Each structure stands twice: as C-alpha cells, then as structure tokens.
C-alpha cells in the first residue's frame, strides 16, 4: 500500500500533498488597539525601493484632517530623538497615540496607505483615519 492512500472499509482515498503557493500579500498598514503599527509583507515588498535600509520612522499627525503621515528614515538622518524603531515590521507607538489623543480601538484596523510627497516633510505614507462603525 502506498503512503498516499488511506485504507478504510475497503475504500481507498487519495490525499494530495499541499503545494506552497506564491500568492501576493496585501499592502496594508494595520493600527492595533495596542498602539502599534504593523506593516504587512505585501507593503514591505511593494515599497521596497522607498524604504530599503531605513529602520526608523517619524510620525506626523493632523487632528483637523485626522491623518497620520509616516516617514521612513535612518536614525542618523534625524536631528532629534522623535524616531521609532521598526522591529520585524512592527512599531510600538504608545507615546505617539497617547500624546495625540488618538482613540484606540475606535481607529484600529487595516489601512491602505497612499504614498505622497508633502512639502517640507518629504516622501511619506498617508493614512486617513476612519472610525469604526458601531455594530449592533
């Protein structure tokens, strides 16, 4: 009897071995209710050229527009200490959310970022925060 077959009550059932698929990962930035940003593999691959070798982030926030700007950079590029370290695609940003009074989990979730050039800041990823709808 082959290892590919299972014998049960005189019925042979063939099992197919699962093949690894190369599916495209989605391009998201997730804001968790635990005050972290998580960058998907799809995001990191899609924007590889823009963020290659940049392991720190600066955040900007506009309360009037409810928008977050994310700028990737080297720590040595910064003249101040307002950068956050990326660890395995995750950034703990408790102080950012707290100091800007951004309500989590109200705004937690997946966001598709826009890549834009903002005068005086440079190339950034833009997240327009959207409040979750109350589910009854």
C-alpha positions, 0 to 999 in steps of 0.5 A, spaced: 500 500 500 502 506 498 503 512 503 498 516 499 492 512 500 488 511 506 485 504 507 478 504 510 472 499 509 475 497 503 475 504 500 481 507 498 482 515 498 487 519 495 490 525 499 494 530 495 500 533 498 499 541 499 503 545 494 506 552 497 503 557 493 506 564 491 500 568 492 501 576 493 500 579 500 496 585 501 499 592 502 496 594 508 498 598 514 494 595 520 493 600 527 492 595 533 488 597 539 495 596 542 498 602 539 502 599 534 503 599 527 504 593 523 506 593 516 504 587 512 509 583 507 505 585 501 507 593 503 514 591 505 515 588 498 511 593 494 515 599 497 521 596 497 525 601 493 522 607 498 524 604 504 530 599 503 535 600 509 531 605 513 529 602 520 526 608 523 520 612 522 517 619 524 510 620 525 506 626 523 499 627 525 493 632 523 487 632 528 483 637 523 484 632 517 485 626 522 491 623 518 497 620 520 503 621 515 509 616 516 516 617 514 521 612 513 528 614 515 535 612 518 536 614 525 542 618 523 538 622 518 534 625 524 536 631 528 532 629 534 530 623 538 522 623 535 524 616 531 521 609 532 524 603 531 521 598 526 522 591 529 520 585 524 515 590 521 512 592 527 512 599 531 510 600 538 507 607 538 504 608 545 507 615 546 505 617 539 497 615 540 497 617 547 500 624 546 495 625 540 489 623 543 488 618 538 482 613 540 484 606 540 480 601 538 475 606 535 481 607 529 484 600 529 484 596 523 487 595 516 489 601 512 491 602 505 496 607 505 497 612 499 504 614 498 505 622 497 510 627 497 508 633 502 512 639 502 517 640 507 516 633 510 518 629 504 516 622 501 511 619 506 505 614 507 498 617 508 493 614 512 486 617 513 483 615 519 476 612 519 472 610 525 469 604 526 462 603 525 458 601 531 455 594 530 449 592 533 
